Amino acid sequence: MIVLVVIVVAAAITWSNLAPTLTAQTVTQYTPYTVEARDLSTSMSLSGTVEILRSQSVSVSESTTVKEVYVESSQTVAEGDKLLMLEDGQVLTSSIDGVVNQIRARAGGYAMQGMTLVQICDLSHLQITMSVDEYDISSLSLGEPCSVYVLPLDMTFETEIAHINRVSNGSGSVAYYTASIELEAPESLLPGMQASVTIPGQAEQNVPCLPMEALSFDEDGSPYVYVQSGVDQYEKRSVTVGLNDGMYVQLTEGATLGDTVYVAQTVELKQEGFTLAGLYKQIFGETVVINAGERGRGGNRSGNGQATEEMTLPEGMELPEGMELPTGQGAPMGERTGSDTGSSASDSAGTDEAPASRPTKTQGTDEQNAADGAAQGAKSAEKEE
């Protein structure tokens, strides 16, 4: 029996979890959208890092001694300016206009072969190199205008695409290429800063548009919408699209301004599955409790001795034979008759009134109550001592 009960409970729990899924129903709902006129524009946003376009690193082909140093760090130099003189009298000069970014030589110091002694950087002409995937590289062209926003400086520069490397620089599922732009930058723009590049595309004004979520697509990628053909009836209609900015799409055929189109969505309605509580209700039924309120002492009378409203039965209910509902009418507290509380507090039976000179058993007299209170206080005092 125990094993059987365990199996039944386990089966009930399993069914309670599976039933909502097994009994679920699906319905199709149609959400309306209205074709509206909007302005659309497309653009490509890329990110990159500010880099040095031209630089010079001065070194020696064999170890020697530096005889003279003509520049110092952060000094601006022009092409042809002298930088160093070596022990054999050879003079090293700058090949570009720029700034002495680094110097690692001193007069009389030793210069090792291949070691960079002076670094010159052109900080007035910088570049930004961007990585472009195989889906977007075909939309770029040399000389195409673009804008550069440098986040650390909160500055925007207008420039154009200067170079496109059409050989992929990596391997993988998606090929990536590089494109670069050049900047004539102020002194505050430094190599290493992050920048975003926006390349504008096509633009259309006041054209019929729908939100992107209003479109559905066939297996071959062709877009379509639903139009209402009757009461609760919808038919599929193919549409032709144009520009889209990621949120709205232009409609060129299939719908016009003011048309209402629909998108079909499948909604799953889950039904209540089997539960132990439901099984209990099916076997034993459901008990309904009617709360008639509390009855105070003295029948239906409230604490202040006033009569309550007359009690009535709900519609359709009957009392057993011989039973009657209380009328709810009675004397105030302290004047109750035998019919309300049983026997009277008086010792005289069969009389209408108890003699005034004889106290009732439950009430007592004031003298007796005072005497009993004094005696009780004395006993309490003795116990405390």
C-alpha positions in Angstrom: 0.0 0.0 0.0 2.8 2.4 0.8 4.5 1.8 -2.5 1.2 2.3 -4.3 0.6 5.6 -2.5 4.1 6.8 -3.4 3.5 5.8 -7.1 0.2 7.6 -7.2 1.7 10.8 -5.6 4.6 10.8 -8.0 2.3 10.3 -11.0 0.1 13.2 -9.8 3.1 15.5 -9.4 4.4 14.6 -12.8 1.1 15.2 -14.4 0.6 18.5 -12.7 3.9 19.7 -14.3 3.2 18.2 -17.8 -0.5 18.9 -18.1 -0.3 22.7 -18.7 2.1 22.0 -21.6 0.1 19.1 -23.0 -3.2 20.9 -22.8 -1.9 24.3 -24.1 -3.6 25.8 -27.1 -2.2 28.3 -29.6 -4.1 31.2 -31.2 -3.1 33.8 -33.8 -3.4 37.4 -32.9 -3.0 40.3 -35.4 -1.3 43.5 -34.2 -2.2 46.6 -36.3 0.3 49.1 -37.7 -0.3 52.3 -39.7 1.9 53.4 -42.6 3.2 56.9 -41.8 5.4 59.4 -43.5 8.9 59.8 -42.1 12.4 61.0 -43.0 15.0 58.2 -43.3 18.8 58.3 -43.5 21.4 55.6 -43.3 24.9 55.9 -42.0 27.7 53.6 -40.9 29.4 54.0 -37.5 32.9 52.6 -36.9 35.3 53.0 -34.1 39.1 53.4 -34.0 42.1 54.7 -32.2 44.1 57.8 -33.0 47.5 56.9 -34.3 50.7 58.6 -35.4 50.9 59.0 -39.1 54.6 60.0 -39.5 57.5 59.4 -37.1 61.2 59.0 -37.1 63.4 56.8 -34.8 67.1 57.8 -34.9 69.7 55.1 -34.2 73.2 54.1 -35.1 74.3 51.1 -37.2 77.2 50.3 -34.9 78.1 51.1 -31.3 79.8 54.4 -30.7 80.0 57.4 -28.4 77.7 60.5 -28.7 79.8 63.6 -28.9 77.1 66.3 -29.0 73.3 66.6 -28.5 71.5 69.5 -30.2 67.9 69.0 -29.0 65.9 68.3 -25.9 62.6 66.6 -25.1 59.4 68.1 -26.4 61.3 70.5 -28.6 59.8 71.2 -32.0 62.1 70.5 -35.0 61.9 70.9 -38.7 63.1 68.7 -41.5 66.9 68.9 -41.8 67.5 70.2 -38.2 70.6 68.7 -36.4 69.9 66.2 -33.7 73.2 64.5 -32.6 76.9 64.4 -33.5 78.8 61.1 -33.1 82.4 60.5 -32.0 83.5 60.2 -35.6 82.0 63.6 -36.5 78.8 62.2 -38.2 75.7 64.5 -37.7 72.3 62.9 -37.5 69.4 65.1 -38.6 65.6 65.1 -38.6 63.8 63.8 -41.7 60.3 65.2 -40.8 58.7 68.1 -39.1 57.6 67.2 -35.6 58.3 67.1 -31.9 61.1 65.4 -30.0 59.0 62.8 -28.2 61.9 60.8 -26.7 65.6 61.3 -26.3 68.0 58.7 -24.8 71.3 60.2 -25.6 73.7 62.5 -23.8 77.0 64.1 -24.7 79.9 61.7 -23.9 77.4 58.8 -23.5 77.7 55.4 -25.1 75.3 54.5 -27.9 74.6 50.8 -28.6 74.0 49.5 -32.0 70.3 49.6 -33.0 69.2 51.5 -29.9 66.8 54.4 -30.5 68.5 57.6 -29.5 65.9 60.2 -30.5 62.3 59.8 -31.6 60.5 62.5 -33.6 56.7 62.4 -34.0 54.5 64.5 -36.2 51.6 65.3 -33.8 49.9 67.7 -36.2 48.9 65.0 -38.7 47.3 62.0 -37.2 45.3 59.1 -38.5 42.5 56.7 -37.4 42.5 53.1 -38.6 39.1 51.3 -38.5 38.2 47.6 -38.9 35.4 47.0 -41.5 33.8 43.6 -42.0 33.1 42.0 -45.4 29.5 43.1 -45.4 30.3 46.8 -45.2 33.6 47.2 -47.0 32.0 47.4 -50.4 30.0 50.5 -49.4 33.2 52.5 -48.7 35.1 54.5 -51.2 38.2 56.7 -51.2 37.5 60.4 -50.6 34.1 59.7 -49.0 33.3 62.4 -46.4 32.9 61.4 -42.8 33.0 62.9 -39.3 35.1 61.9 -36.4 34.0 62.4 -32.8 36.7 62.1 -30.1 35.1 61.2 -26.8 37.9 62.4 -24.3 37.9 65.9 -25.9 34.2 66.1 -26.8 35.3 67.4 -30.2 34.1 66.6 -33.8 36.3 66.8 -36.9 35.3 66.7 -40.5 37.5 64.6 -42.9 37.4 61.9 -45.5 38.5 58.3 -46.1 42.2 58.4 -47.2 43.0 54.7 -47.6 41.3 51.3 -47.9 43.2 48.1 -47.5 41.2 45.5 -49.5 43.3 42.6 -48.4 41.8 40.8 -45.3 44.0 41.1 -42.3 42.7 38.0 -40.5 41.1 34.6 -40.9 37.8 33.3 -39.6 34.1 33.0 -40.4 34.0 36.7 -41.2 36.7 38.6 -43.1 37.8 42.1 -41.9 39.5 44.9 -43.7 41.0 48.2 -42.7 40.2 51.8 -43.7 42.0 54.9 -42.4 41.4 58.6 -42.3 43.8 61.5 -41.7 43.3 64.4 -39.3 45.0 67.8 -39.0 44.5 67.9 -35.3 45.2 70.4 -32.5 47.8 69.8 -29.8 45.1 68.4 -27.4 44.5 65.5 -29.7 47.0 62.8 -28.8 47.8 59.3 -30.1 45.9 56.5 -28.3 42.6 58.4 -27.8 39.4 56.6 -28.8 37.2 58.0 -31.6 34.0 57.1 -33.5 33.7 57.6 -37.2 30.3 58.2 -38.9 30.0 57.7 -42.6 26.8 59.1 -43.9 24.8 57.1 -46.5 21.6 57.6 -48.4 18.7 59.8 -47.2 14.9 60.0 -48.1 12.4 62.5 -46.9 8.7 62.2 -46.3 8.4 58.6 -47.5 5.9 55.9 -46.4 7.4 53.9 -43.5 6.6 51.1 -41.1 8.4 49.9 -38.0 10.7 47.0 -38.6 8.6 44.7 -36.4 5.6 45.2 -38.6 7.2 43.1 -41.4 7.2 39.3 -41.7 9.5 37.4 -44.1 9.2 34.3 -46.2 11.7 31.5 -46.3 13.5 33.2 -49.2 13.6 36.5 -47.2 10.8 38.3 -49.1 8.9 40.7 -46.9 5.1 40.7 -46.5 2.3 42.1 -44.3 -1.3 41.1 -43.5 -4.3 43.2 -44.5 -7.8 42.7 -43.3 -10.1 41.2 -45.9 -13.2 40.8 -43.7 -14.5 40.4 -40.2 -11.7 38.5 -38.4 -10.2 37.6 -41.8 -6.7 38.5 -42.9 -4.8 37.9 -46.1 -1.1 38.0 -46.9 0.3 40.8 -49.1 3.9 41.1 -50.4 5.6 44.5 -50.1 8.7 46.0 -51.5 11.0 47.9 -49.1 13.7 50.6 -49.6 15.9 52.3 -47.0 15.9 51.4 -43.3 17.6 52.9 -40.4 17.3 49.9 -38.1 14.0 51.0 -36.6 11.9 52.0 -39.6 11.8 50.8 -43.2 10.6 52.5 -46.3 7.7 51.0 -48.3 8.0 51.4 -52.1 5.2 49.0 -53.1 2.4 47.1 -51.5 1.1 49.7 -49.1 0.5 53.5 -49.1 0.2 56.3 -46.6 -2.6 55.7 -44.1 -3.0 52.0 -44.8 -3.4 49.7 -41.8 -1.4 46.5 -41.9 -1.1 43.7 -39.5 1.5 41.3 -38.2 0.5 37.8 -37.1 1.7 36.6 -33.7 1.1 33.1 -32.3 0.1 33.2 -28.6 0.1 30.1 -26.4 -2.9 29.8 -24.0 -2.1 27.4 -21.1 -5.0 25.6 -19.5 -5.0 24.8 -15.8 -3.7 21.2 -15.5 -4.3 18.5 -12.9 -3.7 19.4 -9.3 -4.2 17.6 -6.0 -6.5 20.3 -4.8 -8.7 19.9 -7.9 -8.8 16.2 -7.4 -9.9 16.6 -3.8 -12.7 19.0 -4.9 -13.9 16.5 -7.5 -14.0 13.6 -5.0 -15.3 15.3 -1.8 -16.9 18.5 -3.3 -16.3 22.0 -2.1 -17.5 23.2 1.3 -19.0 26.7 1.5 -18.9 28.3 5.0 -21.4 31.0 5.7 -20.3 33.2 8.5 -23.4 34.6 10.3 -21.3 36.7 12.7 -20.7 36.2 16.4 -23.4 36.1 19.0 -22.8 37.8 22.3 -24.1 36.8 25.7 -27.8 37.1 26.1 -28.8 35.7 22.6 -28.6 38.2 19.8 -28.2 41.3 22.0 -25.1 43.4 21.8 -22.9 44.4 24.7 -24.9 47.5 25.4 -28.1 45.6 25.8 -29.6 46.8 22.6 -31.5 44.4 20.3 -29.8 43.4 16.9 -31.5 43.1 13.6 -33.7 40.0 12.9 -31.7 37.0 11.5 -32.9 35.5 8.2 -31.8 32.4 6.3 -30.2 32.6 2.9 -32.5 31.9 0.0 -33.1 28.2 -0.6 -32.1 27.1 3.0 -34.7 25.6 5.5 -34.4 24.8 9.2 -35.1 21.3 10.5 -38.6 20.7 11.8 -39.2 22.1 15.3 -36.4 24.7 15.1 -37.0 28.4 14.9 -34.7 31.4 14.3 -34.3 33.7 17.3 -36.4 36.9 16.9 -33.5 39.2 17.9 -35.8 41.1 20.3 -35.2 40.9 24.0 -34.9 42.9 27.1 -31.9 44.9 27.9 -29.0 43.4 29.8 -29.8 43.0 33.5 -33.5 42.5 32.8 -33.3 39.1 31.0 -36.0 36.6 31.5 -35.8 32.9 31.8 -36.4 32.4 28.1 -33.2 34.3 27.3 -30.7 33.0 29.9 -32.3 30.0 31.5 -33.3 30.2 35.1 -33.5 33.5 36.9 -31.0 34.5 39.5 -33.8 34.6 42.1 -34.3 31.7 44.6 -38.1 32.0 44.3 -39.5 29.7 41.6 -42.8 30.5 39.8 -42.9 34.2 40.8 -42.6 37.1 38.5 -40.2 39.1 40.7 -37.6 38.2 43.2 -38.0 39.9 46.6 -35.9 43.1 46.7 -34.7 42.3 50.2 -33.1 39.0 49.2 -29.9 39.3 47.0 -29.4 37.0 44.1 -26.9 34.2 44.2 -24.8 35.6 41.4 -25.0 39.3 42.2 -24.4 39.5 46.0 -24.5 42.7 48.1 -22.2 45.6 48.3 -21.2 44.7 52.0 -20.4 41.1 51.1 -18.3 42.2 48.1 -16.3 44.6 50.3 -15.8 41.9 52.9 -14.6 39.4 50.4 -12.2 41.9 48.9 -10.6 42.7 52.3 -10.2 39.1 53.1 -8.5 38.4 49.8 -6.1 41.3 50.3 -5.1 40.0 53.7 -4.3 36.6 52.3 -2.2 38.1 49.6 -0.2 40.1 52.1 0.4 37.1 54.3 1.8 35.2 51.3 4.1 38.0 50.4 5.5 38.1 53.9 
